[in-house]
């Protein structure tokens, strides 16, 4: 028989259910997990039982990449849940199953690549009322922006259009039917207009499924697609993950995001890295689940640590410091 969850894991799970999900007794609470993240999934199961929720713990074979769909029985159960948590090795955030579940009214969070260490410290311990204020401050400006220009001392120089696109606030407060985000939370993000991105991205923090970068990874972008990826072994691994999908869409510039969590740390796990206050991230691959039109079956983010960013002609971040 499995051991009872560690006390601190259980305490954090209970806090998340109360403060981020406003979970109530009697609600159908689905936990989706895999072998690697099972201790955290088990903690949520026990926390849900203590709260009086109808807790359902599902344990699946771990996926092979971020954005791969879960098995059909889990996708079906997801749509009939009231609340959910998905601590898994690979992200279910940008899957059609997640989108269908939230469209059906389920509220909750995915926690891709979460570790017990991340569950005890760092971004997850932030004051989410403050994080929400920061998300709204940056998101409000992004709502009114047509063109974004990002530069950095490392060589980033790229423009893209976000005109007419909906800007999401991942603020950690998931109270209403259909609310969805990551936990730990703390970013605003948008799907750039397809084919609008032009220029050069230089990731110097980390990349999803690659980890911390010893050497910057340079991505050349033309007509909205990455056309060349250079920078040593980590660049080769990044390119290999994308090419393995065998779809041109894997190279689509899918997401622009801004980190808004002051407690975020650079640890080589994108779930936390992309939330670091003052960073900017861009993802390649799928954006069909949050306002775009590209389906790729993969979604990989890369972090720029000290970017300068303009919304239209207004500077909003300068060398990693907010200017708003």
C-alpha positions as CSV (number, residue, x, y, z in Angstrom):
1,X,0.0,0.0,0.0
2,X,1.3,3.5,-0.9
3,X,2.6,5.7,1.9
4,X,0.5,8.6,3.1
5,X,1.6,11.8,1.4
6,X,4.3,13.9,3.1
7,X,2.8,16.4,5.5
8,X,4.1,19.4,3.7
9,X,2.9,18.2,0.3
10,X,-0.5,17.6,1.9
11,X,-0.5,21.1,3.5
12,X,0.3,22.8,0.2
13,X,-2.4,20.7,-1.6
14,X,-5.0,21.8,0.9
15,X,-3.9,25.4,0.6
16,X,-4.2,25.3,-3.2
17,X,-7.7,23.7,-3.1
18,X,-8.9,26.5,-0.7
19,X,-7.2,29.5,-2.1
20,X,-6.7,28.9,-5.8
21,X,-9.6,26.7,-6.6
22,X,-12.2,27.6,-3.9
23,X,-13.0,23.8,-3.9
24,X,-16.3,22.8,-2.1
25,X,-17.5,19.7,-0.5
26,X,-19.4,17.5,-2.9
27,X,-17.7,18.7,-6.1
28,X,-16.3,16.1,-8.5
29,X,-12.5,16.6,-8.2
30,X,-10.4,14.9,-10.8
31,X,-6.7,14.4,-10.3
32,X,-4.7,13.4,-13.4
33,X,-1.1,12.2,-12.7
34,X,1.6,9.8,-13.8
35,X,4.2,7.7,-12.0
36,X,6.8,10.5,-11.8
37,X,4.4,13.0,-10.2
38,X,2.3,10.5,-8.3
39,X,3.3,11.8,-4.7
40,X,1.8,15.2,-5.6
41,X,-1.3,13.6,-7.2
42,X,-1.8,11.5,-4.1
43,X,-1.5,14.6,-1.8
44,X,-4.2,16.3,-3.8
45,X,-6.4,13.2,-3.6
46,X,-6.0,13.1,0.2
47,X,-6.6,16.9,0.4
48,X,-9.8,16.5,-1.6
49,X,-11.1,13.8,0.6
50,X,-10.4,15.9,3.7
51,X,-12.4,18.8,2.1
52,X,-15.3,16.5,1.4
53,X,-14.9,16.6,-2.4
54,X,-15.7,13.5,-4.6
55,X,-12.0,12.9,-5.3
56,X,-11.0,10.8,-8.3
57,X,-7.3,9.9,-8.7
58,X,-6.3,8.8,-12.2
59,X,-2.8,7.4,-12.8
60,X,-1.7,7.2,-16.5
61,X,1.3,6.2,-18.5
62,X,3.3,9.4,-18.8
63,X,3.2,11.1,-22.1
64,X,6.2,11.4,-24.4
65,X,6.2,15.2,-24.9
66,X,4.5,18.4,-23.9
67,X,1.1,18.7,-25.7
68,X,0.5,15.0,-26.2
69,X,-3.2,14.1,-25.6
70,X,-4.1,12.0,-22.5
71,X,-5.9,8.6,-23.0
72,X,-9.5,8.8,-24.1
73,X,-11.0,7.6,-20.7
74,X,-9.2,10.4,-18.9
75,X,-10.3,12.9,-21.5
76,X,-13.9,11.8,-21.0
77,X,-13.7,11.9,-17.2
78,X,-12.1,15.4,-17.5
79,X,-15.2,16.8,-19.2
80,X,-17.6,15.6,-16.5
81,X,-15.5,17.0,-13.5
82,X,-16.2,20.2,-11.6
83,X,-12.6,20.9,-10.7
84,X,-9.3,19.3,-11.7
85,X,-5.6,19.3,-11.0
86,X,-3.1,17.7,-13.4
87,X,0.4,17.3,-11.9
88,X,2.2,15.4,-14.8
89,X,5.7,15.1,-16.2
90,X,4.6,16.5,-19.6
91,X,2.1,19.3,-20.1
92,X,-1.5,18.7,-20.8
93,X,-2.2,22.4,-20.9
94,X,-2.2,22.7,-24.7
95,X,-4.3,19.6,-25.5
96,X,-7.7,19.3,-27.0
97,X,-8.8,17.3,-24.0
98,X,-8.0,20.1,-21.6
99,X,-9.7,22.6,-23.9
100,X,-12.9,20.4,-24.1
101,X,-13.0,20.0,-20.3
102,X,-12.8,23.8,-19.6
103,X,-15.3,24.5,-22.4
104,X,-17.6,22.1,-20.6
105,X,-17.2,24.1,-17.4
106,X,-14.5,22.3,-15.5
107,X,-12.1,24.7,-13.7
108,X,-8.6,23.9,-12.6
109,X,-4.9,23.9,-13.2
110,X,-2.2,21.9,-14.9
111,X,1.1,21.4,-13.2
112,X,3.5,20.1,-15.9
113,X,7.0,19.0,-14.6
114,X,6.1,19.8,-11.0
115,X,8.5,18.4,-8.4
116,X,8.1,18.0,-4.7
117,X,10.8,20.7,-4.3
118,X,8.7,23.1,-6.4
119,X,5.7,22.2,-4.3
120,X,7.4,23.4,-1.1
121,X,9.1,26.7,-2.2
122,X,9.4,29.3,-4.9
123,X,6.7,30.5,-7.2
124,X,4.0,28.4,-5.6
125,X,4.4,30.3,-2.3
126,X,3.6,33.7,-3.8
127,X,0.9,36.0,-2.7
128,X,-1.5,35.4,-5.6
129,X,-3.5,38.5,-4.9
130,X,-0.3,40.4,-5.7
131,X,0.4,38.2,-8.7
132,X,-3.1,38.9,-9.9
133,X,-2.5,42.6,-9.7
134,X,0.7,42.3,-11.7
135,X,-1.0,40.1,-14.3
136,X,-3.8,42.7,-14.7
137,X,-1.3,45.6,-15.0
138,X,0.7,44.0,-17.8
139,X,-2.3,42.3,-19.4
140,X,-4.3,45.5,-19.5
141,X,-1.5,47.1,-21.6
142,X,-1.2,44.0,-23.8
143,X,-5.0,44.1,-24.5
144,X,-4.5,47.5,-26.2
145,X,-1.4,46.5,-28.2
146,X,-1.1,45.7,-31.9
147,X,2.6,45.2,-32.4
148,X,5.2,43.8,-30.0
149,X,9.0,44.3,-30.4
150,X,11.5,42.4,-28.2
151,X,15.2,42.9,-28.1
152,X,18.0,41.8,-25.8
153,X,21.7,42.2,-25.3
154,X,22.1,38.5,-26.3
155,X,20.8,39.2,-29.8
156,X,17.0,38.9,-29.6
157,X,15.4,41.3,-32.2
158,X,11.9,40.2,-33.2
159,X,8.5,41.7,-34.0
160,X,5.1,40.2,-34.0
161,X,1.4,41.2,-34.2
162,X,-1.1,40.4,-31.4
163,X,-3.8,42.6,-32.9
164,X,-7.3,41.3,-32.1
165,X,-5.9,38.4,-30.0
166,X,-7.3,37.6,-26.5
167,X,-4.7,38.0,-23.7
168,X,-4.9,35.4,-20.9
169,X,-4.0,36.1,-17.3
170,X,-2.6,33.1,-15.5
171,X,-3.0,34.6,-12.0
172,X,-3.6,31.5,-9.8
173,X,-7.2,32.4,-8.9
174,X,-9.5,29.9,-10.5
175,X,-13.0,30.4,-9.1
176,X,-15.4,30.4,-12.0
177,X,-16.7,27.6,-14.3
178,X,-14.2,27.1,-17.1
179,X,-11.3,29.0,-15.4
180,X,-8.0,27.5,-16.3
181,X,-4.3,28.1,-15.6
182,X,-1.0,26.7,-14.4
183,X,0.1,26.3,-10.8
184,X,2.4,27.7,-9.9
185,X,0.9,30.7,-11.7
186,X,2.0,34.2,-12.7
187,X,2.1,35.1,-16.4
188,X,0.1,36.9,-19.1
189,X,0.2,35.3,-22.5
190,X,-1.2,35.5,-26.0
191,X,-1.1,33.7,-29.3
192,X,0.6,36.0,-31.9
193,X,-1.1,36.4,-35.2
194,X,0.0,33.5,-37.4
195,X,2.8,34.3,-39.9
196,X,3.4,37.8,-38.3
197,X,6.6,37.0,-36.3
198,X,9.8,38.1,-38.0
199,X,13.4,38.3,-36.6
200,X,15.6,36.5,-34.1
201,X,15.0,35.0,-30.7
202,X,17.8,34.2,-28.4
203,X,16.8,32.1,-25.4
204,X,19.3,32.3,-22.5
205,X,17.4,31.0,-19.5
206,X,15.8,27.6,-20.2
207,X,13.7,25.7,-22.8
208,X,11.0,23.2,-22.0
209,X,12.2,19.6,-22.1
210,X,15.7,20.9,-22.6
211,X,16.4,22.5,-19.2
212,X,18.8,25.2,-18.1
213,X,20.9,26.6,-21.0
214,X,24.7,26.6,-20.8
215,X,24.8,28.3,-24.2
216,X,22.2,30.6,-25.7
217,X,19.9,29.1,-28.3
218,X,19.3,31.3,-31.4
219,X,16.1,30.9,-33.4
220,X,15.7,32.6,-36.8
221,X,12.0,33.3,-37.5
222,X,10.5,34.0,-40.9
223,X,6.8,34.5,-41.7
224,X,5.9,33.2,-38.2
225,X,8.0,30.0,-38.3
226,X,11.4,29.0,-36.9
227,X,13.6,28.4,-39.9
228,X,16.9,27.8,-38.2
229,X,17.9,26.8,-34.6
230,X,21.6,27.2,-33.6
231,X,23.6,27.2,-30.4
232,X,25.3,23.9,-29.6
233,X,24.0,20.7,-28.0
234,X,20.9,22.3,-26.4
235,X,19.9,23.8,-29.7
236,X,20.2,20.4,-31.3
237,X,18.1,18.8,-28.7
238,X,15.4,21.6,-29.0
239,X,15.3,21.2,-32.8
240,X,15.2,17.4,-32.4
241,X,12.1,17.5,-30.2
242,X,10.3,19.7,-32.7
243,X,11.3,17.7,-35.7
244,X,10.3,14.5,-34.1
245,X,6.6,15.6,-34.4
246,X,7.1,15.5,-38.2
247,X,4.8,18.6,-38.7
248,X,5.8,22.0,-40.0
249,X,3.4,23.4,-37.4
250,X,5.8,22.4,-34.6
251,X,7.9,25.4,-35.6
252,X,5.1,27.9,-35.5
253,X,5.6,30.9,-33.2
254,X,2.8,30.0,-30.9
255,X,2.9,32.1,-27.8
256,X,4.3,35.3,-26.3
257,X,4.3,35.4,-22.5
258,X,5.5,37.7,-19.7
259,X,6.4,36.5,-16.2
260,X,4.6,38.1,-13.3
261,X,5.5,36.1,-10.2
262,X,8.1,37.8,-7.9
263,X,8.8,34.4,-6.2
264,X,9.7,32.6,-9.4
265,X,13.2,31.1,-9.6
266,X,15.3,29.9,-12.6
267,X,15.4,26.2,-11.9
268,X,15.4,24.6,-15.4
269,X,11.7,23.6,-15.2
270,X,9.6,25.8,-17.5
271,X,6.5,25.6,-15.3
272,X,8.3,27.9,-12.8
273,X,10.9,29.6,-15.1
274,X,8.3,31.2,-17.4
275,X,6.6,32.8,-14.3
276,X,9.8,34.8,-13.3
277,X,9.0,38.5,-12.9
278,X,10.6,40.5,-15.7
279,X,11.3,37.6,-18.1
280,X,9.7,37.0,-21.5
281,X,9.0,33.7,-23.1
282,X,8.1,32.6,-26.6
283,X,6.8,29.1,-27.4
284,X,6.9,27.2,-30.7
285,X,4.2,24.7,-31.7
286,X,0.5,24.5,-30.8
287,X,-1.6,27.6,-30.0
288,X,-5.1,26.2,-30.9
289,X,-6.1,26.0,-27.2
290,X,-5.7,29.7,-26.4
291,X,-6.7,31.8,-29.3
292,X,-4.6,30.6,-32.3
293,X,-5.3,28.3,-35.2
294,X,-2.3,26.0,-35.3
295,X,-2.5,22.4,-34.1
296,X,0.9,20.8,-33.7
297,X,0.7,18.3,-30.8
298,X,3.7,19.9,-29.2
299,X,4.3,23.2,-27.3
300,X,7.8,24.2,-26.1
301,X,8.6,27.5,-24.4
302,X,12.0,29.3,-24.3
303,X,13.0,31.9,-21.7
304,X,14.7,35.3,-22.3
305,X,16.0,36.5,-18.9
306,X,16.7,40.3,-19.4
307,X,14.7,41.4,-22.4
308,X,13.6,44.8,-23.5
309,X,10.0,44.8,-24.8
310,X,7.9,47.5,-26.6
311,X,4.1,47.4,-26.9
312,X,3.6,49.4,-30.1
313,X,6.0,52.3,-29.4
314,X,5.8,52.1,-25.6
315,X,8.6,50.5,-23.6
316,X,7.2,48.2,-21.0
317,X,10.2,46.1,-19.9
318,X,13.8,47.4,-20.1
319,X,16.6,44.9,-19.5
320,X,14.3,42.7,-17.4
321,X,12.9,45.5,-15.3
322,X,9.3,46.6,-15.7
323,X,8.9,50.1,-17.0
324,X,5.2,50.6,-16.4
